Amino acid sequence: MVRTWLADHADRIELRLLPPCSPELNPDELVNVDLKHSLPMSSRTRHQAQSPAVTRRFFHRRQRQPHIVRGYFDGLYIPCTLEEII
């Protein structure tokens, strides 16, 4: 189903492959590191119940900083075509 959808929407989507085992190149991991390093020690939660609010505030700030968000993706992906995946 996914291959069919991708083939039908090839003009609207670009596939990019991540290296199989390179967490330092994974945008998700880069966001996690950014979150952990961007919060001062005083802002880090001592109680699990506070974590969602602190995390939301961080991501709301990042939404207004597209240059930082773009940095998570700059030069990290290997462009590929649907044919290369299939």
N, CA, C and O atoms as a Maestro MAE file, in Angstrom:
{
 s_m_m2io_version
 :::
 2.0.0
}

f_m_ct {
 s_m_title
 :::
 protein
 m_atom[344] {
  # First column is atom index #
  i_m_mmod_type
  r_m_x_coord
  r_m_y_coord
  r_m_z_coord
  i_m_residue_number
  s_m_chain_name
  s_m_pdb_residue_name
  s_m_pdb_atom_name
  i_m_atomic_number
  :::
  1 25 0.820 -1.195 0.000 1 A "MET " " N  " 7
  2 3 0.000 0.000 0.000 1 A "MET " " CA " 6
  3 2 0.868 1.264 0.000 1 A "MET " " C  " 6
  4 15 0.564 2.247 -0.676 1 A "MET " " O  " 8
  5 25 1.947 1.210 0.770 2 A "VAL " " N  " 7
  6 3 2.816 2.382 0.855 2 A "VAL " " CA " 6
  7 2 3.491 2.648 -0.485 2 A "VAL " " C  " 6
  8 15 3.560 3.792 -0.934 2 A "VAL " " O  " 8
  9 25 3.981 1.607 -1.113 3 A "ARG " " N  " 7
  10 3 4.639 1.782 -2.415 3 A "ARG " " CA " 6
  11 2 3.677 2.349 -3.442 3 A "ARG " " C  " 6
  12 15 4.060 3.200 -4.245 3 A "ARG " " O  " 8
  13 25 2.435 1.890 -3.426 4 A "THR " " N  " 7
  14 3 1.425 2.405 -4.352 4 A "THR " " CA " 6
  15 2 1.171 3.877 -4.085 4 A "THR " " C  " 6
  16 15 1.123 4.683 -5.015 4 A "THR " " O  " 8
  17 25 1.008 4.233 -2.806 5 A "TRP " " N  " 7
  18 3 0.766 5.627 -2.453 5 A "TRP " " CA " 6
  19 2 1.941 6.486 -2.886 5 A "TRP " " C  " 6
  20 15 1.748 7.554 -3.467 5 A "TRP " " O  " 8
  21 25 3.158 6.031 -2.609 6 A "LEU " " N  " 7
  22 3 4.347 6.797 -2.997 6 A "LEU " " CA " 6
  23 2 4.422 6.978 -4.506 6 A "LEU " " C  " 6
  24 15 4.745 8.063 -4.990 6 A "LEU " " O  " 8
  25 25 4.127 5.921 -5.247 7 A "ALA " " N  " 7
  26 3 4.155 6.011 -6.707 7 A "ALA " " CA " 6
  27 2 3.111 7.006 -7.210 7 A "ALA " " C  " 6
  28 15 3.370 7.748 -8.157 7 A "ALA " " O  " 8
  29 25 1.940 7.027 -6.588 8 A "ASP " " N  " 7
  30 3 0.874 7.947 -6.994 8 A "ASP " " CA " 6
  31 2 1.175 9.402 -6.626 8 A "ASP " " C  " 6
  32 15 0.606 10.318 -7.220 8 A "ASP " " O  " 8
  33 25 2.052 9.622 -5.666 9 A "HIS " " N  " 7
  34 3 2.354 10.970 -5.179 9 A "HIS " " CA " 6
  35 2 3.823 11.344 -5.379 9 A "HIS " " C  " 6
  36 15 4.347 12.191 -4.657 9 A "HIS " " O  " 8
  37 25 4.476 10.734 -6.331 10 A "ALA " " N  " 7
  38 3 5.910 10.960 -6.557 10 A "ALA " " CA " 6
  39 2 6.235 12.426 -6.821 10 A "ALA " " C  " 6
  40 15 7.343 12.874 -6.524 10 A "ALA " " O  " 8
  41 25 5.297 13.168 -7.367 11 A "ASP " " N  " 7
  42 3 5.554 14.581 -7.652 11 A "ASP " " CA " 6
  43 2 5.422 15.458 -6.406 11 A "ASP " " C  " 6
  44 15 5.781 16.635 -6.440 11 A "ASP " " O  " 8
  45 25 4.910 14.895 -5.309 12 A "ARG " " N  " 7
  46 3 4.660 15.686 -4.105 12 A "ARG " " CA " 6
  47 2 5.523 15.279 -2.908 12 A "ARG " " C  " 6
  48 15 5.467 15.917 -1.857 12 A "ARG " " O  " 8
  49 25 6.310 14.231 -3.065 13 A "ILE " " N  " 7
  50 3 7.083 13.745 -1.933 13 A "ILE " " CA " 6
  51 2 8.482 13.345 -2.388 13 A "ILE " " C  " 6
  52 15 8.669 12.788 -3.470 13 A "ILE " " O  " 8
  53 25 9.450 13.642 -1.542 14 A "GLU " " N  " 7
  54 3 10.829 13.266 -1.825 14 A "GLU " " CA " 6
  55 2 11.273 12.298 -0.737 14 A "GLU " " C  " 6
  56 15 11.170 12.600 0.452 14 A "GLU " " O  " 8
  57 25 11.756 11.155 -1.140 15 A "LEU " " N  " 7
  58 3 12.218 10.166 -0.178 15 A "LEU " " CA " 6
  59 2 13.691 10.372 0.103 15 A "LEU " " C  " 6
  60 15 14.478 10.659 -0.799 15 A "LEU " " O  " 8
  61 25 14.052 10.224 1.358 16 A "ARG " " N  " 7
  62 3 15.445 10.335 1.763 16 A "ARG " " CA " 6
  63 2 15.727 9.219 2.752 16 A "ARG " " C  " 6
  64 15 14.954 8.974 3.678 16 A "ARG " " O  " 8
  65 25 16.827 8.561 2.540 17 A "LEU " " N  " 7
  66 3 17.184 7.448 3.407 17 A "LEU " " CA " 6
  67 2 18.172 7.901 4.472 17 A "LEU " " C  " 6
  68 15 19.075 8.694 4.206 17 A "LEU " " O  " 8
  69 25 17.988 7.390 5.669 18 A "LEU " " N  " 7
  70 3 18.945 7.612 6.738 18 A "LEU " " CA " 6
  71 2 19.911 6.446 6.787 18 A "LEU " " C  " 6
  72 15 19.535 5.323 6.449 18 A "LEU " " O  " 8
  73 25 21.130 6.681 7.195 19 A "PRO " " N  " 7
  74 3 22.030 5.556 7.396 19 A "PRO " " CA " 6
  75 2 21.435 4.624 8.452 19 A "PRO " " C  " 6
  76 15 20.760 5.091 9.370 19 A "PRO " " O  " 8
  77 25 21.671 3.315 8.339 20 A "PRO " " N  " 7
  78 3 21.015 2.365 9.235 20 A "PRO " " CA " 6
  79 2 21.362 2.543 10.708 20 A "PRO " " C  " 6
  80 15 20.499 2.350 11.564 20 A "PRO " " O  " 8
  81 25 22.584 2.900 11.018 21 A "CYS " " N  " 7
  82 3 22.958 3.001 12.426 21 A "CYS " " CA " 6
  83 2 23.859 4.211 12.638 21 A "CYS " " C  " 6
  84 15 25.059 4.079 12.881 21 A "CYS " " O  " 8
  85 25 23.260 5.383 12.541 22 A "SER " " N  " 7
  86 3 24.005 6.621 12.761 22 A "SER " " CA " 6
  87 2 23.119 7.594 13.517 22 A "SER " " C  " 6
  88 15 22.589 8.534 12.924 22 A "SER " " O  " 8
  89 25 22.950 7.386 14.813 23 A "PRO " " N  " 7
  90 3 22.047 8.262 15.565 23 A "PRO " " CA " 6
  91 2 22.445 9.726 15.499 23 A "PRO " " C  " 6
  92 15 21.591 10.604 15.625 23 A "PRO " " O  " 8
  93 25 23.749 10.008 15.300 24 A "GLU " " N  " 7
  94 3 24.173 11.408 15.225 24 A "GLU " " CA " 6
  95 2 23.682 12.083 13.955 24 A "GLU " " C  " 6
  96 15 23.750 13.307 13.849 24 A "GLU " " O  " 8
  97 25 23.187 11.314 12.983 25 A "LEU " " N  " 7
  98 3 22.649 11.881 11.743 25 A "LEU " " CA " 6
  99 2 21.127 11.830 11.692 25 A "LEU " " C  " 6
  100 15 20.528 12.280 10.715 25 A "LEU " " O  " 8
  101 25 20.504 11.299 12.710 26 A "ASN " " N  " 7
  102 3 19.054 11.147 12.742 26 A "ASN " " CA " 6
  103 2 18.438 12.438 13.293 26 A "ASN " " C  " 6
  104 15 18.731 12.813 14.428 26 A "ASN " " O  " 8
  105 25 17.596 13.123 12.519 27 A "PRO " " N  " 7
  106 3 16.988 14.366 12.998 27 A "PRO " " CA " 6
  107 2 16.252 14.208 14.325 27 A "PRO " " C  " 6
  108 15 16.273 15.126 15.145 27 A "PRO " " O  " 8
  109 25 15.604 13.072 14.554 28 A "ASP " " N  " 7
  110 3 14.924 12.855 15.838 28 A "ASP " " CA " 6
  111 2 15.910 12.921 16.990 28 A "ASP " " C  " 6
  112 15 15.628 13.525 18.025 28 A "ASP " " O  " 8
  113 25 17.061 12.302 16.809 29 A "GLU " " N  " 7
  114 3 18.080 12.309 17.854 29 A "GLU " " CA " 6
  115 2 18.654 13.711 18.050 29 A "GLU " " C  " 6
  116 15 18.954 14.113 19.174 29 A "GLU " " O  " 8
  117 25 18.804 14.450 16.954 30 A "LEU " " N  " 7
  118 3 19.317 15.815 17.057 30 A "LEU " " CA " 6
  119 2 18.347 16.711 17.831 30 A "LEU " " C  " 6
  120 15 18.774 17.576 18.595 30 A "LEU " " O  " 8
  121 25 17.048 16.505 17.633 31 A "VAL " " N  " 7
  122 3 16.039 17.263 18.380 31 A "VAL " " CA " 6
  123 2 16.133 16.917 19.866 31 A "VAL " " C  " 6
  124 15 16.075 17.804 20.718 31 A "VAL " " O  " 8
  125 25 16.278 15.626 20.176 32 A "ASN " " N  " 7
  126 3 16.377 15.220 21.576 32 A "ASN " " CA " 6
  127 2 17.595 15.852 22.252 32 A "ASN " " C  " 6
  128 15 17.507 16.327 23.384 32 A "ASN " " O  " 8
  129 25 18.725 15.853 21.555 33 A "VAL " " N  " 7
  130 3 19.933 16.454 22.112 33 A "VAL " " CA " 6
  131 2 19.727 17.959 22.295 33 A "VAL " " C  " 6
  132 15 20.128 18.520 23.314 33 A "VAL " " O  " 8
  133 25 19.112 18.603 21.324 34 A "ASP " " N  " 7
  134 3 18.841 20.036 21.410 34 A "ASP " " CA " 6
  135 2 17.968 20.332 22.620 34 A "ASP " " C  " 6
  136 15 18.245 21.262 23.377 34 A "ASP " " O  " 8
  137 25 16.917 19.547 22.803 35 A "LEU " " N  " 7
  138 3 16.014 19.739 23.938 35 A "LEU " " CA " 6
  139 2 16.785 19.623 25.250 35 A "LEU " " C  " 6
  140 15 16.658 20.478 26.126 35 A "LEU " " O  " 8
  141 25 17.576 18.577 25.382 36 A "LYS " " N  " 7
  142 3 18.304 18.351 26.636 36 A "LYS " " CA " 6
  143 2 19.334 19.444 26.908 36 A "LYS " " C  " 6
  144 15 19.510 19.862 28.052 36 A "LYS " " O  " 8
  145 25 20.016 19.906 25.858 37 A "HIS " " N  " 7
  146 3 21.058 20.913 26.057 37 A "HIS " " CA " 6
  147 2 20.524 22.336 26.113 37 A "HIS " " C  " 6
  148 15 21.220 23.231 26.593 37 A "HIS " " O  " 8
  149 25 19.315 22.565 25.639 38 A "SER " " N  " 7
  150 3 18.761 23.916 25.614 38 A "SER " " CA " 6
  151 2 18.114 24.311 26.928 38 A "SER " " C  " 6
  152 15 17.901 25.495 27.191 38 A "SER " " O  " 8
  153 25 17.808 23.344 27.737 39 A "LEU " " N  " 7
  154 3 17.158 23.649 29.002 39 A "LEU " " CA " 6
  155 2 18.208 23.848 30.092 39 A "LEU " " C  " 6
  156 15 19.033 22.965 30.328 39 A "LEU " " O  " 8
  157 25 18.181 24.988 30.746 40 A "PRO " " N  " 7
  158 3 19.116 25.154 31.863 40 A "PRO " " CA " 6
  159 2 18.778 24.164 32.979 40 A "PRO " " C  " 6
  160 15 17.642 23.704 33.090 40 A "PRO " " O  " 8
  161 25 19.748 23.852 33.778 41 A "MET " " N  " 7
  162 3 19.524 22.876 34.853 41 A "MET " " CA " 6
  163 2 18.347 23.272 35.738 41 A "MET " " C  " 6
  164 15 17.624 22.404 36.225 41 A "MET " " O  " 8
  165 25 18.148 24.557 35.950 42 A "SER " " N  " 7
  166 3 17.051 25.007 36.805 42 A "SER " " CA " 6
  167 2 15.684 24.752 36.182 42 A "SER " " C  " 6
  168 15 14.685 24.670 36.897 42 A "SER " " O  " 8
  169 25 15.626 24.624 34.840 43 A "SER " " N  " 7
  170 3 14.347 24.386 34.170 43 A "SER " " CA " 6
  171 2 14.011 22.916 34.040 43 A "SER " " C  " 6
  172 15 12.872 22.555 33.744 43 A "SER " " O  " 8
  173 25 14.999 22.070 34.262 44 A "ARG " " N  " 7
  174 3 14.742 20.641 34.120 44 A "ARG " " CA " 6
  175 2 13.810 20.182 35.228 44 A "ARG " " C  " 6
  176 15 13.915 20.610 36.377 44 A "ARG " " O  " 8
  177 25 12.927 19.328 34.861 45 A "THR " " N  " 7
  178 3 11.876 18.928 35.800 45 A "THR " " CA " 6
  179 2 12.402 17.925 36.815 45 A "THR " " C  " 6
  180 15 13.244 17.077 36.522 45 A "THR " " O  " 8
  181 25 11.873 18.062 38.003 46 A "ARG " " N  " 7
  182 3 12.187 17.097 39.048 46 A "ARG " " CA " 6
  183 2 11.054 16.079 39.165 46 A "ARG " " C  " 6
  184 15 11.214 15.026 39.782 46 A "ARG " " O  " 8
  185 25 9.931 16.398 38.578 47 A "HIS " " N  " 7
  186 3 8.767 15.517 38.644 47 A "HIS " " CA " 6
  187 2 8.297 15.197 37.232 47 A "HIS " " C  " 6
  188 15 8.245 16.078 36.373 47 A "HIS " " O  " 8
  189 25 7.961 13.957 37.000 48 A "GLN " " N  " 7
  190 3 7.559 13.515 35.671 48 A "GLN " " CA " 6
  191 2 6.347 14.291 35.161 48 A "GLN " " C  " 6
  192 15 6.216 14.497 33.954 48 A "GLN " " O  " 8
  193 25 5.477 14.716 36.038 49 A "ALA " " N  " 7
  194 3 4.259 15.432 35.631 49 A "ALA " " CA " 6
  195 2 4.582 16.772 34.973 49 A "ALA " " C  " 6
  196 15 3.772 17.283 34.199 49 A "ALA " " O  " 8
  197 25 5.747 17.351 35.265 50 A "GLN " " N  " 7
  198 3 6.115 18.637 34.681 50 A "GLN " " CA " 6
  199 2 6.706 18.504 33.281 50 A "GLN " " C  " 6
  200 15 6.733 19.482 32.534 50 A "GLN " " O  " 8
  201 25 7.167 17.348 32.920 51 A "SER " " N  " 7
  202 3 7.877 17.154 31.654 51 A "SER " " CA " 6
  203 2 7.093 17.584 30.421 51 A "SER " " C  " 6
  204 15 7.656 18.266 29.565 51 A "SER " " O  " 8
  205 25 5.822 17.218 30.291 52 A "PRO " " N  " 7
  206 3 5.100 17.633 29.072 52 A "PRO " " CA " 6
  207 2 5.047 19.147 28.887 52 A "PRO " " C  " 6
  208 15 5.202 19.631 27.766 52 A "PRO " " O  " 8
  209 25 4.836 19.893 29.945 53 A "ALA " " N  " 7
  210 3 4.734 21.347 29.824 53 A "ALA " " CA " 6
  211 2 6.081 21.953 29.419 53 A "ALA " " C  " 6
  212 15 6.128 22.837 28.563 53 A "ALA " " O  " 8
  213 25 7.164 21.489 30.021 54 A "VAL " " N  " 7
  214 3 8.500 21.989 29.694 54 A "VAL " " CA " 6
  215 2 8.834 21.668 28.245 54 A "VAL " " C  " 6
  216 15 9.384 22.506 27.529 54 A "VAL " " O  " 8
  217 25 8.505 20.467 27.817 55 A "THR " " N  " 7
  218 3 8.783 20.044 26.443 55 A "THR " " CA " 6
  219 2 7.970 20.862 25.450 55 A "THR " " C  " 6
  220 15 8.493 21.279 24.417 55 A "THR " " O  " 8
  221 25 6.692 21.095 25.754 56 A "ARG " " N  " 7
  222 3 5.853 21.917 24.866 56 A "ARG " " CA " 6
  223 2 6.412 23.328 24.720 56 A "ARG " " C  " 6
  224 15 6.444 23.874 23.617 56 A "ARG " " O  " 8
  225 25 6.851 23.917 25.826 57 A "ARG " " N  " 7
  226 3 7.424 25.274 25.750 57 A "ARG " " CA " 6
  227 2 8.665 25.292 24.845 57 A "ARG " " C  " 6
  228 15 8.855 26.213 24.051 57 A "ARG " " O  " 8
  229 25 9.494 24.270 24.980 58 A "PHE " " N  " 7
  230 3 10.679 24.191 24.127 58 A "PHE " " CA " 6
  231 2 10.285 24.145 22.652 58 A "PHE " " C  " 6
  232 15 10.841 24.883 21.838 58 A "PHE " " O  " 8
  233 25 9.318 23.272 22.303 59 A "PHE " " N  " 7
  234 3 8.935 23.133 20.896 59 A "PHE " " CA " 6
  235 2 8.187 24.355 20.378 59 A "PHE " " C  " 6
  236 15 8.286 24.663 19.191 59 A "PHE " " O  " 8
  237 25 7.449 25.054 21.219 60 A "HIS " " N  " 7
  238 3 6.811 26.294 20.780 60 A "HIS " " CA " 6
  239 2 7.869 27.341 20.450 60 A "HIS " " C  " 6
  240 15 7.716 28.098 19.491 60 A "HIS " " O  " 8
  241 25 8.938 27.388 21.236 61 A "ARG " " N  " 7
  242 3 10.041 28.305 20.903 61 A "ARG " " CA " 6
  243 2 10.692 27.910 19.582 61 A "ARG " " C  " 6
  244 15 10.983 28.766 18.746 61 A "ARG " " O  " 8
  245 25 10.916 26.617 19.398 62 A "ARG " " N  " 7
  246 3 11.564 26.145 18.167 62 A "ARG " " CA " 6
  247 2 10.701 26.424 16.932 62 A "ARG " " C  " 6
  248 15 11.244 26.643 15.849 62 A "ARG " " O  " 8
  249 25 9.388 26.421 17.067 63 A "GLN " " N  " 7
  250 3 8.515 26.720 15.926 63 A "GLN " " CA " 6
  251 2 8.787 28.119 15.393 63 A "GLN " " C  " 6
  252 15 8.591 28.382 14.206 63 A "GLN " " O  " 8
  253 25 9.235 29.013 16.258 64 A "ARG " " N  " 7
  254 3 9.529 30.386 15.837 64 A "ARG " " CA " 6
  255 2 10.988 30.555 15.426 64 A "ARG " " C  " 6
  256 15 11.451 31.674 15.205 64 A "ARG " " O  " 8
  257 25 11.716 29.429 15.324 65 A "GLN " " N  " 7
  258 3 13.133 29.463 14.950 65 A "GLN " " CA " 6
  259 2 13.392 28.468 13.810 65 A "GLN " " C  " 6
  260 15 14.104 27.481 13.999 65 A "GLN " " O  " 8
  261 25 12.816 28.727 12.630 66 A "PRO " " N  " 7
  262 3 12.945 27.762 11.532 66 A "PRO " " CA " 6
  263 2 14.389 27.513 11.112 66 A "PRO " " C  " 6
  264 15 14.704 26.437 10.604 66 A "PRO " " O  " 8
  265 25 15.261 28.479 11.313 67 A "HIS " " N  " 7
  266 3 16.667 28.275 10.948 67 A "HIS " " CA " 6
  267 2 17.298 27.162 11.794 67 A "HIS " " C  " 6
  268 15 18.174 26.444 11.311 67 A "HIS " " O  " 8
  269 25 16.872 27.016 13.025 68 A "ILE " " N  " 7
  270 3 17.385 25.934 13.868 68 A "ILE " " CA " 6
  271 2 16.777 24.602 13.449 68 A "ILE " " C  " 6
  272 15 17.475 23.590 13.380 68 A "ILE " " O  " 8
  273 25 15.483 24.602 13.170 69 A "VAL " " N  " 7
  274 3 14.814 23.366 12.741 69 A "VAL " " CA " 6
  275 2 15.426 22.864 11.435 69 A "VAL " " C  " 6
  276 15 15.664 21.666 11.282 69 A "VAL " " O  " 8
  277 25 15.682 23.774 10.493 70 A "ARG " " N  " 7
  278 3 16.327 23.376 9.236 70 A "ARG " " CA " 6
  279 2 17.678 22.732 9.489 70 A "ARG " " C  " 6
  280 15 18.082 21.818 8.769 70 A "ARG " " O  " 8
  281 25 18.367 23.200 10.497 71 A "GLY " " N  " 7
  282 3 19.680 22.658 10.829 71 A "GLY " " CA " 6
  283 2 19.639 21.188 11.197 71 A "GLY " " C  " 6
  284 15 20.638 20.487 11.039 71 A "GLY " " O  " 8
  285 25 18.498 20.704 11.686 72 A "TYR " " N  " 7
  286 3 18.378 19.280 12.004 72 A "TYR " " CA " 6
  287 2 18.485 18.432 10.742 72 A "TYR " " C  " 6
  288 15 18.868 17.263 10.795 72 A "TYR " " O  " 8
  289 25 18.142 19.033 9.612 73 A "PHE " " N  " 7
  290 3 18.042 18.279 8.362 73 A "PHE " " CA " 6
  291 2 19.137 18.600 7.347 73 A "PHE " " C  " 6
  292 15 19.287 17.868 6.368 73 A "PHE " " O  " 8
  293 25 19.886 19.646 7.544 74 A "ASP " " N  " 7
  294 3 20.883 20.078 6.562 74 A "ASP " " CA " 6
  295 2 21.939 19.017 6.285 74 A "ASP " " C  " 6
  296 15 22.721 18.647 7.161 74 A "ASP " " O  " 8
  297 25 21.939 18.542 5.051 75 A "GLY " " N  " 7
  298 3 22.972 17.641 4.601 75 A "GLY " " CA " 6
  299 2 23.007 16.279 5.253 75 A "GLY " " C  " 6
  300 15 24.016 15.579 5.169 75 A "GLY " " O  " 8
  301 25 21.930 15.893 5.897 76 A "LEU " " N  " 7
  302 3 21.953 14.637 6.629 76 A "LEU " " CA " 6
  303 2 21.397 13.467 5.844 76 A "LEU " " C  " 6
  304 15 21.677 12.310 6.160 76 A "LEU " " O  " 8
  305 25 20.626 13.757 4.842 77 A "TYR " " N  " 7
  306 3 19.941 12.691 4.131 77 A "TYR " " CA " 6
  307 2 20.627 12.332 2.827 77 A "TYR " " C  " 6
  308 15 21.363 13.126 2.241 77 A "TYR " " O  " 8
  309 25 20.363 11.120 2.398 78 A "ILE " " N  " 7
  310 3 20.819 10.658 1.100 78 A "ILE " " CA " 6
  311 2 19.607 10.638 0.183 78 A "ILE " " C  " 6
  312 15 18.732 9.793 0.368 78 A "ILE " " O  " 8
  313 25 19.515 11.541 -0.808 79 A "PRO " " N  " 7
  314 3 18.353 11.520 -1.690 79 A "PRO " " CA " 6
  315 2 18.246 10.187 -2.415 79 A "PRO " " C  " 6
  316 15 19.259 9.584 -2.768 79 A "PRO " " O  " 8
  317 25 17.037 9.734 -2.634 80 A "CYS " " N  " 7
  318 3 16.836 8.481 -3.342 80 A "CYS " " CA " 6
  319 2 15.527 8.534 -4.102 80 A "CYS " " C  " 6
  320 15 14.697 9.417 -3.890 80 A "CYS " " O  " 8
  321 25 15.366 7.591 -4.972 81 A "THR " " N  " 7
  322 3 14.133 7.499 -5.742 81 A "THR " " CA " 6
  323 2 13.340 6.290 -5.267 81 A "THR " " C  " 6
  324 15 13.875 5.419 -4.582 81 A "THR " " O  " 8
  325 25 12.091 6.240 -5.624 82 A "LEU " " N  " 7
  326 3 11.235 5.122 -5.263 82 A "LEU " " CA " 6
  327 2 11.807 3.819 -5.837 82 A "LEU " " C  " 6
  328 15 11.747 2.775 -5.189 82 A "LEU " " O  " 8
  329 25 12.348 3.883 -7.029 83 A "GLU " " N  " 7
  330 3 12.918 2.694 -7.658 83 A "GLU " " CA " 6
  331 2 14.097 2.141 -6.855 83 A "GLU " " C  " 6
  332 15 14.283 0.927 -6.775 83 A "GLU " " O  " 8
  333 25 14.881 3.026 -6.269 84 A "GLU " " N  " 7
  334 3 16.029 2.568 -5.464 84 A "GLU " " CA " 6
  335 2 15.579 1.850 -4.196 84 A "GLU " " C  " 6
  336 15 16.272 0.954 -3.716 84 A "GLU " " O  " 8
  337 25 14.452 2.227 -3.662 85 A "ILE " " N  " 7
  338 3 13.945 1.579 -2.444 85 A "ILE " " CA " 6
  339 2 13.302 0.252 -2.758 85 A "ILE " " C  " 6
  340 15 13.473 -0.721 -2.024 85 A "ILE " " O  " 8
  341 25 12.555 0.210 -3.859 86 A "ILE " " N  " 7
  342 3 11.835 -1.021 -4.228 86 A "ILE " " CA " 6
  343 2 12.806 -1.939 -4.873 86 A "ILE " " C  " 6
  344 15 12.439 -3.044 -5.273 86 A "ILE " " O  " 8
  :::
 }
 m_bond[343] {
  # First column is bond index #
  i_m_from
  i_m_to
  i_m_order
  :::
  1 1 2 1
  2 2 3 1
  3 3 4 2
  4 3 5 1
  5 5 6 1
  6 6 7 1
  7 7 8 2
  8 7 9 1
  9 9 10 1
  10 10 11 1
  11 11 12 2
  12 11 13 1
  13 13 14 1
  14 14 15 1
  15 15 16 2
  16 15 17 1
  17 17 18 1
  18 18 19 1
  19 19 20 2
  20 19 21 1
  21 21 22 1
  22 22 23 1
  23 23 24 2
  24 23 25 1
  25 25 26 1
  26 26 27 1
  27 27 28 2
  28 27 29 1
  29 29 30 1
  30 30 31 1
  31 31 32 2
  32 31 33 1
  33 33 34 1
  34 34 35 1
  35 35 36 2
  36 35 37 1
  37 37 38 1
  38 38 39 1
  39 39 40 2
  40 39 41 1
  41 41 42 1
  42 42 43 1
  43 43 44 2
  44 43 45 1
  45 45 46 1
  46 46 47 1
  47 47 48 2
  48 47 49 1
  49 49 50 1
  50 50 51 1
  51 51 52 2
  52 51 53 1
  53 53 54 1
  54 54 55 1
  55 55 56 2
  56 55 57 1
  57 57 58 1
  58 58 59 1
  59 59 60 2
  60 59 61 1
  61 61 62 1
  62 62 63 1
  63 63 64 2
  64 63 65 1
  65 65 66 1
  66 66 67 1
  67 67 68 2
  68 67 69 1
  69 69 70 1
  70 70 71 1
  71 71 72 2
  72 71 73 1
  73 73 74 1
  74 74 75 1
  75 75 76 2
  76 75 77 1
  77 77 78 1
  78 78 79 1
  79 79 80 2
  80 79 81 1
  81 81 82 1
  82 82 83 1
  83 83 84 2
  84 83 85 1
  85 85 86 1
  86 86 87 1
  87 87 88 2
  88 87 89 1
  89 89 90 1
  90 90 91 1
  91 91 92 2
  92 91 93 1
  93 93 94 1
  94 94 95 1
  95 95 96 2
  96 95 97 1
  97 97 98 1
  98 98 99 1
  99 99 100 2
  100 99 101 1
  101 101 102 1
  102 102 103 1
  103 103 104 2
  104 103 105 1
  105 105 106 1
  106 106 107 1
  107 107 108 2
  108 107 109 1
  109 109 110 1
  110 110 111 1
  111 111 112 2
  112 111 113 1
  113 113 114 1
  114 114 115 1
  115 115 116 2
  116 115 117 1
  117 117 118 1
  118 118 119 1
  119 119 120 2
  120 119 121 1
  121 121 122 1
  122 122 123 1
  123 123 124 2
  124 123 125 1
  125 125 126 1
  126 126 127 1
  127 127 128 2
  128 127 129 1
  129 129 130 1
  130 130 131 1
  131 131 132 2
  132 131 133 1
  133 133 134 1
  134 134 135 1
  135 135 136 2
  136 135 137 1
  137 137 138 1
  138 138 139 1
  139 139 140 2
  140 139 141 1
  141 141 142 1
  142 142 143 1
  143 143 144 2
  144 143 145 1
  145 145 146 1
  146 146 147 1
  147 147 148 2
  148 147 149 1
  149 149 150 1
  150 150 151 1
  151 151 152 2
  152 151 153 1
  153 153 154 1
  154 154 155 1
  155 155 156 2
  156 155 157 1
  157 157 158 1
  158 158 159 1
  159 159 160 2
  160 159 161 1
  161 161 162 1
  162 162 163 1
  163 163 164 2
  164 163 165 1
  165 165 166 1
  166 166 167 1
  167 167 168 2
  168 167 169 1
  169 169 170 1
  170 170 171 1
  171 171 172 2
  172 171 173 1
  173 173 174 1
  174 174 175 1
  175 175 176 2
  176 175 177 1
  177 177 178 1
  178 178 179 1
  179 179 180 2
  180 179 181 1
  181 181 182 1
  182 182 183 1
  183 183 184 2
  184 183 185 1
  185 185 186 1
  186 186 187 1
  187 187 188 2
  188 187 189 1
  189 189 190 1
  190 190 191 1
  191 191 192 2
  192 191 193 1
  193 193 194 1
  194 194 195 1
  195 195 196 2
  196 195 197 1
  197 197 198 1
  198 198 199 1
  199 199 200 2
  200 199 201 1
  201 201 202 1
  202 202 203 1
  203 203 204 2
  204 203 205 1
  205 205 206 1
  206 206 207 1
  207 207 208 2
  208 207 209 1
  209 209 210 1
  210 210 211 1
  211 211 212 2
  212 211 213 1
  213 213 214 1
  214 214 215 1
  215 215 216 2
  216 215 217 1
  217 217 218 1
  218 218 219 1
  219 219 220 2
  220 219 221 1
  221 221 222 1
  222 222 223 1
  223 223 224 2
  224 223 225 1
  225 225 226 1
  226 226 227 1
  227 227 228 2
  228 227 229 1
  229 229 230 1
  230 230 231 1
  231 231 232 2
  232 231 233 1
  233 233 234 1
  234 234 235 1
  235 235 236 2
  236 235 237 1
  237 237 238 1
  238 238 239 1
  239 239 240 2
  240 239 241 1
  241 241 242 1
  242 242 243 1
  243 243 244 2
  244 243 245 1
  245 245 246 1
  246 246 247 1
  247 247 248 2
  248 247 249 1
  249 249 250 1
  250 250 251 1
  251 251 252 2
  252 251 253 1
  253 253 254 1
  254 254 255 1
  255 255 256 2
  256 255 257 1
  257 257 258 1
  258 258 259 1
  259 259 260 2
  260 259 261 1
  261 261 262 1
  262 262 263 1
  263 263 264 2
  264 263 265 1
  265 265 266 1
  266 266 267 1
  267 267 268 2
  268 267 269 1
  269 269 270 1
  270 270 271 1
  271 271 272 2
  272 271 273 1
  273 273 274 1
  274 274 275 1
  275 275 276 2
  276 275 277 1
  277 277 278 1
  278 278 279 1
  279 279 280 2
  280 279 281 1
  281 281 282 1
  282 282 283 1
  283 283 284 2
  284 283 285 1
  285 285 286 1
  286 286 287 1
  287 287 288 2
  288 287 289 1
  289 289 290 1
  290 290 291 1
  291 291 292 2
  292 291 293 1
  293 293 294 1
  294 294 295 1
  295 295 296 2
  296 295 297 1
  297 297 298 1
  298 298 299 1
  299 299 300 2
  300 299 301 1
  301 301 302 1
  302 302 303 1
  303 303 304 2
  304 303 305 1
  305 305 306 1
  306 306 307 1
  307 307 308 2
  308 307 309 1
  309 309 310 1
  310 310 311 1
  311 311 312 2
  312 311 313 1
  313 313 314 1
  314 314 315 1
  315 315 316 2
  316 315 317 1
  317 317 318 1
  318 318 319 1
  319 319 320 2
  320 319 321 1
  321 321 322 1
  322 322 323 1
  323 323 324 2
  324 323 325 1
  325 325 326 1
  326 326 327 1
  327 327 328 2
  328 327 329 1
  329 329 330 1
  330 330 331 1
  331 331 332 2
  332 331 333 1
  333 333 334 1
  334 334 335 1
  335 335 336 2
  336 335 337 1
  337 337 338 1
  338 338 339 1
  339 339 340 2
  340 339 341 1
  341 341 342 1
  342 342 343 1
  343 343 344 2
  :::
 }
}
